[in-house]
């Protein structure tokens, strides 16, 4: 008993005499350091986390303790919590190669490849060779996605009566089926900057019908072709903070039939007219990691279908397990157009359904007409009012460097038919609902 009392007194005396330099600036440093080191060696990760938190709450916050806590969270598979502690250990000592290497893999395993690249900038040449890191300036991957779009917009209106109660004139111009193709490539432009450049094509059949009284004067299909060029840059000066400017250019070409009424002859004249339209969407987004949460803010400017639109929004993503096992996201944006404001809300969720298979689902609610998403990649470039967009996608890694994806997209939209009203001497419109179904297959090949 006497020996224990003397030992305890000696420990208290040592703690009292410890200076505030380095990490020994609060009571309990030696005990906490020895205990966490023992738990680290014994791989008792849960106990290490509990004791480590107690140590930090007592004012003991130093490089080695952060590194040990980082390893504990890493071994438990919570890579986001691990990166928090490894990042703190590096801030206390930039030369800590142990923590830098673990931070690199924590970023990589939690899907934050940009942050992982940013970490590599501080590696020694020996570490780069050991990890077999590639040149920071290189093509990184290619991505191709394609598939059909099917709609029922014209099914019920192909042979129905559309001239209205006055039986003078009826007209419709509605989307038919389409085919979508997208091809792009990712490029690493150093440790802090990546780029994605892509081309897309939407080849759409539109169905046009003009009815004069009981007679179908015009009934035809024509091509609507949309070519798109897309570019974004992702700049991550420090791990966990990304700035993403983006630009989208759209070129449309079509040849519909135009009807004009000649009052002198009291007759309609019809002629084919070629239309071309050039649209743009540009913006910038800011992403920041906060432990188990990602926060995003973005602003957009677009000119689509002869409409000028500004928008802004925010998103928060939660990774409860600190890895890619599952995640939840809510994104909200406001679009301003013609002095009107409208809100779009888009919740989404993802889950690892097998060890190497992920699934994600999302739904966007609101008026999605000419909707632009946070990176300007998705453009619903149509005048038809879209009220719902829902999608599900499955990601399947086939090999170490090949990822397949299968995507289904559902859109609910409103179409218009027009007829002449004799009493008001004007054209009136009627709305009806229709659906679009899209099936896309994609492949991403990393180099």
C-alpha positions in Angstrom: 0.0 0.0 0.0 2.9 2.3 0.9 4.6 1.6 -2.5 1.3 2.4 -4.4 1.0 5.7 -2.4 4.5 6.7 -3.2 4.1 5.8 -6.8 0.9 7.8 -7.0 2.5 10.8 -5.3 5.4 10.6 -7.7 3.1 10.7 -10.7 1.1 13.6 -9.4 4.4 15.5 -8.7 5.6 14.9 -12.2 2.4 16.1 -13.7 2.5 19.2 -11.5 6.1 20.0 -12.6 5.4 19.4 -16.3 5.7 22.4 -18.5 3.2 23.7 -21.0 5.5 23.2 -23.9 4.8 20.6 -26.7 1.8 18.5 -25.7 2.4 18.2 -21.9 0.4 21.3 -21.0 -2.4 19.7 -19.0 -2.8 17.2 -16.2 -2.8 13.5 -17.2 -0.5 13.8 -20.2 1.8 10.9 -19.3 -1.0 8.6 -18.2 -3.1 9.3 -21.3 -0.1 8.9 -23.6 0.9 5.6 -22.1 -2.7 4.3 -22.0 -3.5 5.3 -25.6 -0.2 3.8 -26.8 -0.9 0.5 -25.1 -4.4 0.4 -26.5 -3.0 1.2 -29.9 -0.5 -1.7 -29.7 -3.3 -4.0 -28.5 -5.6 -2.9 -31.4 -8.4 -2.1 -28.9 -9.9 0.6 -31.1 -13.1 1.3 -29.2 -11.3 1.8 -25.9 -8.7 3.9 -27.6 -11.3 6.2 -29.0 -13.0 6.6 -25.6 -9.7 7.3 -23.7 -8.4 9.6 -26.6 -11.6 11.7 -26.4 -11.2 12.0 -22.6 -7.5 13.0 -23.1 -8.5 15.8 -25.5 -11.3 17.0 -23.2 -8.6 17.3 -20.5 -6.5 19.5 -22.8 -4.1 16.9 -24.1 -4.2 17.5 -27.9 -1.0 16.6 -29.7 0.3 15.0 -32.9 0.7 11.4 -31.8 -2.7 11.2 -30.0 -4.4 12.5 -33.1 -2.6 10.0 -35.3 -3.6 7.1 -32.9 -7.2 8.2 -32.9 -7.0 8.4 -36.7 -5.8 4.8 -37.0 -8.6 3.7 -34.6 -11.3 5.2 -36.7 -9.6 4.0 -39.9 -9.6 0.4 -38.6 -13.3 0.7 -37.8 -14.0 1.8 -41.4 -15.0 5.3 -40.5 -12.7 7.0 -43.0 -14.2 10.5 -42.6 -13.6 10.6 -38.9 -10.1 9.2 -39.5 -9.3 11.9 -42.0 -10.3 14.5 -39.4 -7.7 13.3 -36.9 -5.0 12.7 -39.5 -5.5 16.1 -40.9 -5.1 17.6 -37.4 -1.9 15.6 -36.8 -0.5 17.0 -40.0 -1.4 20.5 -39.0 0.6 20.0 -35.8 3.6 18.5 -37.8 3.7 18.9 -41.6 6.5 16.3 -41.7 4.4 13.5 -40.3 4.6 11.1 -43.2 2.7 8.4 -41.3 -0.4 10.6 -40.9 -0.1 11.9 -44.4 -0.2 8.4 -45.9 -3.2 7.4 -43.8 -4.9 10.7 -44.7 -4.4 9.9 -48.3 -6.1 6.5 -48.0 -8.9 7.9 -45.7 -9.8 10.4 -48.5 -9.5 7.7 -51.2 -11.7 5.1 -49.4 -14.4 7.7 -48.6 -14.8 8.7 -52.2 -12.9 12.0 -52.0 -10.4 11.4 -54.7 -9.7 15.2 -55.1 -8.7 15.5 -51.5 -6.5 12.4 -51.8 -4.7 14.0 -54.7 -4.2 17.2 -52.7 -2.6 15.2 -49.9 0.0 13.6 -52.3 1.6 17.0 -52.9 3.4 16.7 -49.6 4.7 13.1 -50.1 8.5 12.5 -50.3 9.8 10.8 -53.4 10.3 7.6 -51.5 6.7 7.6 -50.4 5.4 8.3 -53.9 7.4 5.3 -55.2 6.2 3.0 -52.4 2.6 3.9 -53.1 3.1 3.7 -56.9 1.6 7.2 -57.4 1.3 8.3 -61.0 2.3 11.6 -62.5 0.0 14.4 -61.3 -0.6 15.6 -64.9 -2.3 12.9 -67.0 -5.5 11.7 -68.5 -7.4 10.0 -65.7 -10.4 8.2 -67.2 -12.9 8.1 -70.0 -16.7 7.8 -69.5 -19.4 6.8 -72.0 -23.1 6.7 -71.4 -25.9 6.1 -73.9 -29.5 4.8 -74.2 -33.1 5.4 -75.4 -35.7 7.8 -74.1 -39.3 6.7 -74.6 -42.5 8.8 -74.1 -46.2 8.4 -74.3 -46.8 12.0 -75.2 -48.4 11.4 -78.5 -50.1 8.0 -77.9 -53.5 9.3 -77.1 -53.4 12.4 -79.4 -52.2 10.8 -82.6 -55.8 10.3 -83.9 -57.9 12.3 -81.5 -59.9 15.4 -82.3 -57.9 18.6 -81.4 -59.8 21.5 -83.1 -61.9 22.4 -80.1 -65.6 23.0 -80.0 -65.6 25.6 -82.8 -64.0 23.0 -85.2 -61.8 25.6 -86.9 -58.1 24.8 -86.2 -56.1 22.6 -83.9 -52.3 22.1 -83.5 -49.9 20.1 -81.5 -46.1 19.7 -81.5 -44.9 17.1 -79.0 -41.8 15.1 -78.2 -41.5 11.5 -79.4 -38.8 9.0 -78.6 -35.1 9.9 -78.5 -31.6 8.5 -78.2 -29.0 10.0 -75.9 -25.2 9.7 -76.2 -22.5 11.1 -73.9 -18.7 10.7 -74.0 -16.2 12.5 -71.8 -12.8 12.3 -70.2 -11.3 13.3 -66.8 -7.9 14.9 -66.6 -5.6 15.5 -63.7 -3.8 18.8 -64.1 -1.6 18.6 -61.0 -2.2 17.8 -57.4 -4.9 20.4 -56.9 -6.8 20.6 -60.2 -8.8 18.1 -62.2 -11.0 18.7 -65.3 -13.9 16.9 -67.1 -14.6 17.6 -70.7 -17.5 16.0 -72.6 -19.7 15.9 -75.6 -23.4 14.9 -75.6 -26.0 14.4 -78.3 -29.8 14.1 -78.0 -31.5 12.9 -81.2 -35.2 13.4 -80.7 -38.2 12.7 -82.9 -40.9 15.4 -82.6 -44.5 14.8 -83.8 -46.4 17.6 -85.4 -50.0 17.7 -86.3 -52.3 20.5 -87.7 -56.0 19.9 -88.0 -58.4 22.2 -90.0 -61.9 21.3 -89.0 -62.3 17.5 -89.6 -59.3 17.3 -91.9 -55.7 16.5 -90.9 -53.8 19.0 -93.0 -50.4 18.2 -91.5 -49.3 15.0 -89.8 -45.5 14.4 -89.7 -42.4 13.7 -87.6 -39.2 15.7 -87.8 -35.8 15.6 -86.2 -34.8 17.7 -83.2 -31.0 17.4 -82.7 -29.2 18.8 -79.7 -25.4 18.9 -79.4 -23.8 19.8 -76.1 -20.3 20.6 -74.9 -19.5 20.5 -71.2 -16.5 21.5 -69.1 -15.8 21.7 -65.4 -12.7 22.3 -63.3 -12.3 21.0 -59.8 -9.8 22.9 -57.7 -9.0 21.5 -54.2 -6.2 23.7 -52.7 -6.5 21.8 -49.3 -8.1 18.5 -48.6 -11.9 18.8 -48.1 -12.4 22.2 -49.8 -13.3 22.2 -53.5 -14.2 25.0 -55.9 -15.9 23.8 -59.2 -16.6 26.3 -62.0 -18.5 24.8 -64.9 -19.7 25.7 -68.4 -22.3 24.0 -70.7 -22.9 25.0 -74.3 -26.0 23.7 -76.2 -26.7 23.9 -79.9 -30.2 22.9 -81.2 -31.3 22.3 -84.8 -34.9 21.5 -86.0 -37.2 22.0 -89.1 -40.9 22.2 -88.0 -43.8 23.3 -90.2 -45.1 26.7 -89.4 -48.8 27.7 -90.1 -49.7 31.3 -90.9 -53.2 32.6 -91.6 -53.7 34.9 -94.6 -56.7 37.2 -94.0 -57.0 38.3 -97.6 -57.4 34.7 -98.9 -59.0 33.5 -95.6 -56.7 30.5 -95.8 -53.7 29.0 -93.9 -50.3 28.8 -95.5 -47.8 26.2 -94.4 -44.0 26.2 -94.8 -41.0 24.5 -93.3 -38.7 26.7 -91.2 -35.2 25.9 -90.0 -34.5 26.7 -86.4 -31.1 26.9 -84.7 -30.7 27.9 -81.1 -27.5 28.4 -79.0 -27.9 28.1 -75.3 -25.4 28.3 -72.4 -25.3 27.5 -68.7 -22.5 28.5 -66.4 -21.9 28.6 -62.7 -19.7 27.9 -59.7 -20.0 25.5 -56.8 -18.2 25.3 -53.5 -17.9 22.0 -51.5 -16.6 21.7 -48.0 -16.1 18.6 -45.7 -17.2 18.8 -42.1 -16.6 15.4 -40.6 -19.5 13.2 -41.5 -21.1 16.0 -43.5 -20.5 17.6 -46.9 -21.8 21.1 -47.5 -22.3 22.6 -51.0 -23.2 26.1 -52.2 -23.7 27.0 -55.8 -24.8 29.8 -58.2 -25.9 29.5 -61.8 -26.6 31.6 -64.9 -28.3 30.2 -68.0 -30.0 31.2 -71.3 -32.2 28.4 -72.3 -34.9 28.3 -74.9 -34.8 32.1 -75.2 -35.2 32.5 -71.4 -32.6 34.1 -69.1 -32.4 32.3 -65.8 -30.4 32.8 -62.6 -30.3 30.3 -59.7 -28.6 29.4 -56.5 -28.9 26.6 -54.0 -27.3 24.6 -51.2 -26.9 20.9 -50.4 -25.9 18.8 -47.4 -24.8 15.2 -47.6 -24.6 13.0 -44.5 -22.3 9.9 -44.3 -23.5 8.3 -41.0 -20.9 5.5 -41.0 -18.1 7.8 -42.3 -17.6 5.8 -45.5 -19.5 4.9 -48.6 -21.7 2.2 -47.0 -24.7 4.6 -47.2 -25.4 8.3 -47.4 -28.3 10.8 -47.4 -28.4 14.1 -49.3 -30.9 17.0 -49.6 -30.4 19.7 -52.3 -32.6 22.8 -52.6 -32.3 25.5 -55.3 -34.2 28.5 -56.4 -34.6 29.5 -60.0 -35.5 33.0 -61.1 -36.9 33.6 -64.6 -39.1 36.3 -66.1 -39.4 37.9 -62.6 -40.8 34.7 -61.2 -39.1 32.5 -58.5 -39.5 28.8 -58.1 -38.1 26.2 -55.8 -36.8 22.8 -56.6 -36.1 20.2 -53.8 -34.1 17.1 -54.5 -33.5 14.4 -51.8 -31.3 11.5 -52.6 -29.8 8.4 -50.9 -27.2 5.9 -51.7 -26.3 2.5 -50.2 -23.7 -0.3 -50.7 -25.9 -3.3 -51.5 -23.1 -5.7 -52.0 -19.3 -5.5 -51.2 -18.6 -3.9 -54.6 -22.1 -2.8 -55.8 -23.7 0.6 -54.9 -27.2 1.9 -55.6 -28.5 5.5 -55.5 -31.9 7.0 -55.9 -33.1 10.6 -56.1 -36.3 12.6 -56.9 -36.6 16.3 -57.8 -39.9 18.1 -57.0 -41.1 21.4 -58.2 -41.3 23.2 -61.6 -38.3 21.7 -63.4 -38.8 23.5 -66.7 -35.4 24.4 -68.0 -33.9 23.1 -64.8 -30.1 23.4 -64.3 -28.4 21.4 -61.5 -25.6 22.5 -59.2 -22.7 21.6 -61.7 -24.6 22.7 -64.9 -24.4 19.1 -66.1 -28.1 18.3 -66.1 -30.2 20.6 -68.3 -33.9 19.9 -68.8 -33.8 22.1 -71.9 -37.5 22.0 -72.8 -40.5 24.4 -72.7 -42.8 21.5 -71.5 -43.4 21.9 -67.8 -41.7 19.1 -65.9 -43.1 18.5 -62.4 -41.1 15.4 -61.3 -37.8 13.8 -62.1 -36.9 10.5 -60.3 -34.0 8.3 -61.0 -32.2 5.2 -59.8 -28.7 4.0 -60.7 -26.6 1.0 -59.9 -22.8 1.2 -60.0 -20.9 -2.1 -60.5 -17.1 -2.2 -60.6 -16.2 -5.0 -63.0 -12.5 -4.8 -62.7 -10.0 -2.7 -60.7 -10.2 0.1 -63.3 -13.6 -0.4 -64.9 -17.0 0.7 -63.5 -20.4 -0.1 -65.1 -23.5 1.9 -64.4 -27.2 1.3 -65.2 -29.5 4.3 -64.8 -33.3 4.6 -65.1 -34.9 8.1 -65.2 -38.6 8.9 -65.0 -40.0 12.4 -65.9 -43.5 13.5 -65.5 -44.3 16.5 -67.8 -47.2 18.6 -69.1 -47.8 19.0 -72.9 -49.9 21.5 -74.7 -52.5 21.3 -77.6 -53.7 24.5 -79.3 -57.1 25.3 -80.9 -58.7 28.5 -82.3 -61.5 30.0 -80.2 -64.0 31.8 -82.5 -65.6 33.9 -79.8 -62.3 35.3 -78.5 -60.6 35.2 -81.9 -57.5 33.8 -80.3 -55.6 30.6 -79.8 -56.3 28.7 -76.6 -54.2 26.0 -75.1 -55.0 22.8 -73.1 -52.6 20.9 -71.0 -52.3 17.1 -70.5 -49.9 14.9 -68.6 -47.4 12.6 -70.2 -44.3 10.6 -69.0 -40.8 10.0 -70.3 -38.7 6.9 -69.5 -35.0 6.8 -69.9 -32.6 3.8 -69.7 -28.9 4.5 -69.8 -25.9 2.2 -69.6 -22.5 3.7 -68.8 -18.9 2.6 -68.5 -16.0 4.4 -66.8 -12.5 3.3 -67.6 -9.8 4.6 -65.4 -6.1 4.7 -66.5 
